[in-house]
Amino acid sequence: FARCGVINPLSLDHYRAHGGLKGLQNAVAMAPAEIVKQVTESGLRGRGGAGFPTGIKWKTVLDTTADKKYIVCNADEGDSATFADRMIMEGDPFVLIEGMAIAGIATGASKGFVYIRSEYPHAVTMMQKAVEVARKADLLGLNVLGSPNAFDMEIRVGAGAYVCGEET
């Protein structure tokens, strides 16, 4: 949340000036297994109640054979008085885009979806605009940052019901 309220959320120059894109720049130069190993060793955990290790989740997806793999961000915030997802999407959307692109490269997923509740119209608009900016700057698309890695994403708006999930 360090950049929220400090940067123009739709300016890649502001995002870069405050440390953004270093992770993605590193990731495009690494093999997927190297990224997963680094994330595992970092101890990064999910933000859900179980705090599941991210590296284990990513390794499971990387090791799974599938024609198509996807990265899904559930930004529904179904619990009352929770606004962390909304703050990120409205105030620092490129951090979410960068994280999803890294996850996609690490796991072999070429497409991502951000599920946003319909009650957050400003977050929806900001994410849609940020995705367009990211595409124009080659942060998303067929050759992420000029690499052979492909990753793109879509914003999906919820219909007022909680989205279901599963562990990977």
KEPA-99114 format. One record per residue (C-alpha): residue number from 1; chain; x, y, z. Coordinates in nm, 3 decimals. Each point is the difference from the previous one (the first is absolute). Layout:
BEGIN
    nr   kette         x         y         z
   NUM       A         X         Y         Z
...
// end
This chain:
BEGIN
    nr   kette         x         y         z
     1       A     0.000     0.000     0.000
     2       A     0.307     0.224     0.009
     3       A    -0.074     0.156    -0.339
     4       A    -0.377     0.050     0.055
     5       A    -0.073     0.371     0.017
     6       A     0.361     0.084    -0.090
     7       A     0.011    -0.078    -0.373
     8       A    -0.229     0.062    -0.293
     9       A    -0.147    -0.353    -0.021
    10       A    -0.011     0.002    -0.380
    11       A     0.357     0.124    -0.050
    12       A     0.256    -0.270    -0.074
    13       A     0.271     0.263     0.045
    14       A    -0.118     0.063     0.358
    15       A    -0.024    -0.375     0.063
    16       A     0.356    -0.056    -0.128
    17       A     0.135     0.298     0.196
    18       A    -0.133    -0.158     0.319
    19       A     0.154    -0.344    -0.058
    20       A    -0.258    -0.157    -0.228
    21       A     0.077    -0.250    -0.278
    22       A     0.327    -0.130     0.149
    23       A    -0.160    -0.335     0.079
    24       A    -0.142    -0.043    -0.350
    25       A     0.327     0.107    -0.160
    26       A     0.178    -0.268     0.203
    27       A    -0.267    -0.262    -0.069
    28       A     0.013     0.025    -0.380
    29       A     0.372    -0.085     0.018
    30       A    -0.056    -0.310     0.214
    31       A    -0.129    -0.351    -0.062
    32       A    -0.342    -0.069     0.152
    33       A     0.144    -0.251     0.249
    34       A     0.254     0.262     0.116
    35       A    -0.279     0.249     0.070
    36       A    -0.198    -0.260     0.194
    37       A     0.311    -0.097     0.200
    38       A     0.068     0.364     0.088
    39       A    -0.362     0.058     0.106
    40       A     0.005    -0.322     0.207
    41       A     0.323     0.099     0.174
    42       A    -0.135     0.350     0.071
    43       A    -0.273    -0.148     0.221
    44       A    -0.271     0.202    -0.174
    45       A    -0.346    -0.111     0.110
    46       A    -0.351     0.058    -0.127
    47       A    -0.219     0.264     0.158
    48       A    -0.285    -0.242     0.066
    49       A    -0.077    -0.131     0.346
    50       A     0.225    -0.306    -0.039
    51       A     0.307     0.197    -0.111
    52       A     0.086    -0.275    -0.250
    53       A     0.359     0.018    -0.134
    54       A    -0.004     0.165    -0.342
    55       A     0.300    -0.196    -0.128
    56       A    -0.173    -0.332     0.064
    57       A    -0.312     0.120    -0.179
    58       A     0.202     0.125    -0.298
    59       A     0.205    -0.324    -0.019
    60       A    -0.322    -0.202    -0.009
    61       A    -0.122     0.202    -0.298
    62       A     0.341    -0.003    -0.173
    63       A     0.020    -0.380     0.031
    64       A    -0.355    -0.052    -0.130
    65       A    -0.031    -0.086    -0.368
    66       A    -0.282     0.194    -0.163
    67       A    -0.074     0.156    -0.337
    68       A    -0.096     0.326     0.171
    69       A     0.084     0.138     0.342
    70       A    -0.143     0.311     0.158
    71       A     0.082     0.236     0.286
    72       A    -0.311     0.122     0.181
    73       A    -0.010     0.289     0.245
    74       A    -0.310    -0.004     0.218
    75       A    -0.042     0.367     0.091
    76       A    -0.360    -0.046     0.113
    77       A     0.066     0.086     0.367
    78       A    -0.309    -0.178     0.126
    79       A     0.088     0.055     0.366
    80       A    -0.143     0.313     0.158
    81       A     0.234     0.295     0.063
    82       A     0.280    -0.133    -0.224
    83       A     0.134     0.242    -0.257
    84       A     0.361    -0.107    -0.066
    85       A    -0.074    -0.127    -0.352
    86       A    -0.191     0.315    -0.082
    87       A     0.285     0.221     0.124
    88       A     0.254    -0.184    -0.215
    89       A    -0.218     0.004    -0.313
    90       A    -0.082     0.369     0.034
    91       A     0.334     0.125     0.133
    92       A     0.271    -0.234    -0.136
    93       A    -0.148    -0.219    -0.276
    94       A     0.332    -0.077    -0.168
    95       A     0.118    -0.193     0.306
    96       A    -0.290    -0.242    -0.053
    97       A     0.068    -0.022    -0.373
    98       A     0.371    -0.056     0.059
    99       A    -0.064    -0.268     0.262
   100       A    -0.244    -0.186    -0.221
   101       A     0.239     0.016    -0.296
   102       A     0.280    -0.144     0.215
   103       A    -0.235    -0.276     0.121
   104       A    -0.096    -0.075    -0.360
   105       A     0.360    -0.021    -0.119
   106       A     0.091    -0.218     0.301
   107       A    -0.283    -0.248    -0.051
   108       A    -0.038    -0.007    -0.377
   109       A    -0.333     0.184     0.007
   110       A    -0.056     0.231    -0.295
   111       A    -0.320     0.169     0.117
   112       A    -0.118     0.166     0.317
   113       A    -0.337     0.111     0.129
   114       A    -0.072     0.256     0.271
   115       A    -0.345    -0.052     0.152
   116       A    -0.124     0.330     0.147
   117       A    -0.328     0.057     0.179
   118       A    -0.248     0.219    -0.184
   119       A    -0.025     0.230     0.303
   120       A     0.354     0.125    -0.079
   121       A    -0.054     0.191    -0.328
   122       A     0.306     0.222     0.052
   123       A     0.222    -0.305     0.056
   124       A    -0.141    -0.160    -0.316
   125       A     0.072     0.315    -0.203
   126       A     0.351     0.040     0.143
   127       A     0.090    -0.363    -0.068
   128       A    -0.138     0.014    -0.355
   129       A     0.203     0.314    -0.072
   130       A     0.313    -0.143     0.165
   131       A    -0.026    -0.320    -0.206
   132       A    -0.015     0.210    -0.319
   133       A     0.306     0.202     0.109
   134       A     0.181    -0.325     0.085
   135       A    -0.078    -0.148    -0.342
   136       A     0.130     0.308    -0.180
   137       A     0.323    -0.021     0.204
   138       A     0.043    -0.375    -0.071
   139       A    -0.052    -0.098     0.364
   140       A    -0.282    -0.217    -0.134
   141       A    -0.036    -0.173    -0.334
   142       A     0.184    -0.251    -0.215
   143       A     0.351     0.115     0.096
   144       A     0.003     0.132     0.357
   145       A     0.279     0.261     0.020
   146       A     0.138    -0.127    -0.331
   147       A     0.040    -0.356     0.131
   148       A    -0.145    -0.320    -0.149
   149       A    -0.245    -0.012     0.294
   150       A    -0.367     0.062    -0.079
   151       A    -0.246     0.121     0.262
   152       A    -0.315     0.207    -0.034
   153       A    -0.290     0.071     0.231
   154       A    -0.366     0.095     0.014
   155       A    -0.210     0.177     0.258
   156       A    -0.323    -0.179     0.090
   157       A    -0.274     0.170     0.201
   158       A    -0.196    -0.204     0.251
   159       A    -0.375    -0.024     0.008
   160       A    -0.040     0.052     0.372
   161       A     0.064    -0.357     0.118
   162       A     0.312    -0.143     0.162
   163       A     0.233    -0.176    -0.245
   164       A     0.101    -0.356     0.087
   165       A     0.362    -0.107     0.023
   166       A     0.230    -0.297     0.021
   167       A     0.354    -0.043     0.123
   168       A     0.196     0.061    -0.321
// end
